[in-house]
Amino acid sequence: MINKVRITDAGDTDFVEGLTVSLREFTEGNKPVILSGGVPAKGNPIMLGITKSSLQTDSFLSAASFQETTRILTDAAIHGKVDNLQGLKENVIIGKLIPAGTGYKQYSDLTIELEKDVLDDDASEMLEEKLMDAVVCARGSSPAYVYMFIEALADSVVKYGMPRNMAYQFVAQTVIGSAKMVLKSGKHPGELKDMVCSPAGTTIAGVAALEEYGFRNAVIKATDACYEKCESMKKKSEAK
């Protein structure tokens, strides 16, 4: 509902003071100016109601599915508009993959190549001796935690009306896409998290709730329990 910005100072951009633009247009218009050392535009976010927010979206398909279908489609035809299918609703309408996880176009051609001989023999022996329990925690047991996360997140959207099969597909795509982004970008997971958390947005609100209810601590405690169990089993095995 806060996806529009009213320009208060055009700076060195092509915007006009008083013009209302989408947050995406505002960001893209400022980017080249900032990179060239110019003065970016300034603006104030505009709070729109549900109806206005839905009708003023960048996607005419999404807007037409809400209200005033004839007017919106006629306007799109007259002006030769092109829908770039960047949102969820317009992709669902025409039966395409949603732009989340592996549904993002920029992820569609990603391939992950795992290097086989990363460690030499000595390092491999050291890994087996000193870190094997940690490997069990990170790779052996952790898939169960991921499955639980997928199930929980799917349940949470089923609660709001999404069909279960669709929920599992959307969530699994998001997990795969996020994992690929970590491996391919080389960025710290915390940095990637910050990149998708806009100020006062929906994502940061969800992240705050996860922190409040101990998501991070629960994962660390699960690893502690797994590691302690490995150590216990090792000691019993050595005692025999």
C-alpha positions in Angstrom: 0.0 0.0 0.0 3.1 2.2 0.2 4.2 1.7 -3.4 3.9 5.3 -4.6 6.2 8.3 -4.1 5.4 11.9 -4.6 8.5 13.9 -5.9 9.4 16.8 -3.6 12.8 17.6 -5.2 13.7 16.5 -8.7 17.4 17.0 -8.2 19.4 16.1 -11.4 16.8 13.5 -12.5 14.1 13.7 -15.2 11.4 13.7 -12.6 9.0 16.6 -12.2 8.3 18.0 -8.8 4.8 17.0 -7.6 4.8 13.9 -9.9 3.6 10.6 -8.4 5.7 7.6 -9.4 6.0 4.0 -8.3 8.7 3.1 -5.8 10.4 1.0 -8.6 10.4 3.9 -11.0 11.8 6.2 -8.3 14.6 3.8 -7.5 15.5 3.2 -11.2 15.4 6.9 -12.0 17.8 7.8 -9.1 20.2 4.9 -9.7 22.1 6.4 -12.8 22.2 9.8 -11.2 23.7 8.6 -8.0 26.3 6.5 -10.0 27.3 9.5 -12.0 27.7 11.7 -8.8 24.6 13.8 -9.4 21.9 14.9 -7.0 19.1 12.2 -6.7 15.5 13.1 -6.5 13.7 13.3 -3.1 10.2 12.2 -2.4 7.7 11.2 0.2 5.9 7.9 0.3 2.1 8.0 -0.3 -0.3 5.8 1.7 -2.9 4.4 -0.7 -6.1 2.5 0.2 -6.6 -1.1 -1.0 -8.6 -0.1 -4.1 -6.3 2.7 -5.3 -3.2 0.6 -4.5 -4.6 -2.3 -6.6 -5.6 -0.1 -9.5 -2.4 1.8 -9.7 -0.1 -1.2 -9.8 2.4 -1.4 -12.7 0.7 -4.5 -14.0 -2.5 -3.8 -16.0 -3.4 -7.5 -15.8 -3.3 -7.4 -12.0 -5.3 -4.1 -11.9 -7.9 -5.4 -14.4 -8.5 -8.4 -12.2 -9.6 -6.2 -9.3 -12.0 -3.5 -10.6 -12.8 -1.4 -13.7 -11.7 -4.2 -16.0 -13.0 -2.7 -19.2 -11.5 0.7 -18.6 -8.1 -0.6 -17.6 -7.8 -3.1 -20.6 -9.0 -0.4 -23.0 -6.4 2.0 -21.7 -3.7 -0.6 -22.0 -4.7 -1.4 -25.6 -4.8 2.3 -26.6 -1.4 3.1 -25.1 0.2 -0.2 -26.2 1.2 -1.1 -22.7 3.3 -4.2 -22.1 3.0 -6.1 -18.8 6.4 -7.3 -17.7 4.9 -9.9 -15.3 7.0 -8.8 -12.3 4.5 -9.4 -9.6 2.7 -12.5 -8.1 -0.9 -11.9 -9.2 -0.3 -11.3 -12.9 1.7 -14.5 -13.1 -0.9 -16.5 -11.3 -3.6 -15.2 -13.6 -1.9 -16.5 -16.8 -0.6 -19.7 -15.2 3.1 -18.9 -15.1 5.7 -19.5 -12.4 5.5 -16.7 -9.8 8.6 -14.5 -9.5 9.8 -16.1 -6.3 12.7 -18.5 -5.6 13.4 -20.4 -8.8 10.6 -18.6 -10.5 12.7 -15.5 -10.9 13.9 -15.1 -14.5 17.4 -14.3 -13.4 17.5 -17.7 -11.6 16.3 -19.8 -14.5 19.7 -20.2 -16.1 21.7 -20.6 -13.0 23.7 -23.8 -12.6 25.5 -24.8 -9.5 28.9 -26.5 -9.9 30.3 -28.2 -6.9 34.1 -28.4 -6.9 35.1 -32.0 -6.1 38.7 -31.6 -4.9 38.5 -28.5 -2.8 40.5 -30.0 0.0 43.8 -31.8 -0.3 44.3 -35.2 1.4 45.7 -33.8 4.6 42.9 -31.3 4.9 40.3 -34.0 4.2 41.8 -36.1 7.0 41.7 -33.2 9.4 38.1 -32.5 8.4 37.1 -36.1 9.1 38.9 -36.2 12.5 37.9 -32.8 14.0 34.8 -31.6 12.1 32.9 -34.7 11.2 30.3 -34.1 14.0 29.8 -30.5 12.6 29.4 -32.0 9.1 26.7 -34.2 10.4 24.9 -31.2 11.9 25.3 -29.1 8.8 24.5 -31.7 6.1 23.3 -34.9 7.7 20.5 -33.6 10.0 19.8 -30.2 8.7 17.5 -31.3 5.7 14.9 -32.3 8.4 15.0 -28.7 9.7 14.5 -27.3 6.2 11.6 -29.7 5.6 10.0 -28.4 8.9 10.5 -24.8 7.7 8.9 -25.6 4.4 6.0 -27.3 6.1 5.5 -24.5 8.6 5.7 -21.7 6.0 3.2 -23.6 3.8 0.9 -24.1 6.7 1.0 -20.4 7.5 -0.2 -19.4 4.0 -2.7 -22.3 3.8 -4.2 -20.6 6.9 -5.0 -17.6 4.7 -6.6 -19.6 1.9 -3.8 -20.8 -0.4 -4.3 -24.4 -1.7 -1.8 -26.7 0.0 -0.2 -28.1 -3.1 0.4 -24.6 -4.4 1.8 -23.5 -1.0 4.4 -26.3 -1.0 5.4 -25.5 -4.6 5.8 -21.7 -3.9 7.7 -22.3 -0.7 10.0 -24.9 -2.1 10.8 -22.7 -5.1 11.7 -19.9 -2.8 14.0 -22.1 -0.7 15.8 -23.4 -3.8 16.2 -19.9 -5.3 17.5 -18.5 -2.0 20.0 -21.3 -1.7 21.2 -20.7 -5.2 21.6 -17.0 -4.5 23.8 -17.7 -1.5 26.0 -20.1 -3.5 26.2 -18.0 -6.7 26.4 -14.5 -5.3 29.1 -15.1 -2.7 27.3 -12.6 -0.5 26.8 -13.1 3.3 23.3 -14.5 4.0 22.8 -11.5 6.3 23.5 -9.1 3.5 21.1 -11.0 1.2 18.5 -10.8 3.9 19.0 -7.0 4.2 18.6 -6.6 0.4 15.0 -7.9 0.5 14.0 -6.0 3.7 12.8 -2.6 2.7 12.3 0.0 5.5 9.0 -0.4 7.3 8.1 -3.1 4.9 6.3 -6.5 5.2 9.5 -8.6 5.1 11.3 -6.8 7.9 8.1 -7.1 10.0 8.2 -10.9 9.4 11.9 -11.0 10.2 11.3 -9.1 13.5 8.7 -11.7 14.4 11.1 -14.6 13.7 13.7 -12.9 16.0 11.1 -12.2 18.7 10.0 -15.8 18.8 13.5 -17.3 18.8 13.9 -18.6 15.3 17.7 -18.1 15.2 18.1 -19.5 18.7 16.0 -22.5 17.9 18.2 -23.4 15.0 21.4 -23.0 17.0 19.9 -25.1 19.9 18.9 -27.9 17.4 22.5 -28.0 16.2 23.8 -28.1 19.8 21.5 -31.1 20.5 22.7 -32.8 17.3 26.3 -32.2 18.1 26.0 -33.4 21.7 24.2 -36.6 20.5 27.1 -37.2 18.0 29.6 -36.9 20.8 27.6 -39.1 23.1 27.3 -41.8 20.5 31.0 -41.6 19.7 32.0 -42.0 23.4 29.7 -45.1 23.7 31.2 -46.6 20.6 34.8 -46.0 21.8 33.9 -47.5 25.2 32.9 -50.9 23.7 
